């Protein structure tokens, strides 16, 4: 890194000299200017060699760093820019650079609902304006899945800060199953995002079971200054979610081998985007494939299976197979009843 930093100082110094057209710059003048700059910025007092400055000029002239600086020698003695308004700080962005910047802008913009990134808004805006002026178009080439109307995003900042600062929080919370809200101290260990929902993951006290609290079910949250923060010294998010699809983890359940038949229509999607890291294809048939995953049986797994409709069928374990069967059957019953009512009404 020091060599790169020093090289940048040299390039910028040579650039500043050549932009100053009120003076004629010999190679010795450039050597002296670069030596002075290295001393001022880095305390380097041994100066710079003639060969190093000549090499820097050649690098600036080349496409190696994208400068292509139009440096010429006048009267076989004086160095200058052939174009009076040229500067290495004003070089145009390449198409590749614009593409990368566009991608970076689109990615950063996904965090605009994350209040911790509020300070990035100005930076993102500047980047976006620069890309616009350079490329002269506003079409996005990346469209991320997002839900800007999702409740709870306003709590992200304090949850994030509680983790970073290791502070307990007081939360008023009401789950979908609870009849009323409750207020309690909570110690957040990490944030988890799953299918566009955010969860604060942690414990209520030192020996409590790890919980996922959906941010959209939080009524209020604030720092609890008097409570001593319970640190996470035992588990990482990767370990915690190792045996599940989704976010629901049970300390009382072990992972089970789940076999699923996937129809030929859906097989390519499952093969290229596995349901779980443990997924493996155990059989290939003319009408589809059989996959095996080793996971805890939870609600998210059931929803994932149900989402494939008739394109996925549980082969084992039998308990999961029956639950999915009855959910499909109840769904069909609901459709049948609606059809009967519609027929009677007509």
MOJOWO-V463913 format. One record per helix or strand of 2 or more residues. SS is the DSSP state (A for helix, B for strand). FROM is the first residue (numbers start at 1). TO is the last residue. If there is no record, write none. Layout:
{{SS/FROM/TO} {SS/FROM/TO}}
This chain:
{{A/2/19} {A/27/42} {A/50/61} {B/71/74} {B/78/81} {A/88/90} {A/95/113} {A/115/117} {A/120/135} {A/153/164} {B/169/173} {B/182/194} {B/197/203} {B/211/214} {A/215/217} {B/218/223} {A/237/240} {B/256/263} {A/264/272} {B/280/284} {B/288/295} {A/299/307} {A/309/311} {B/312/316} {A/318/345}}
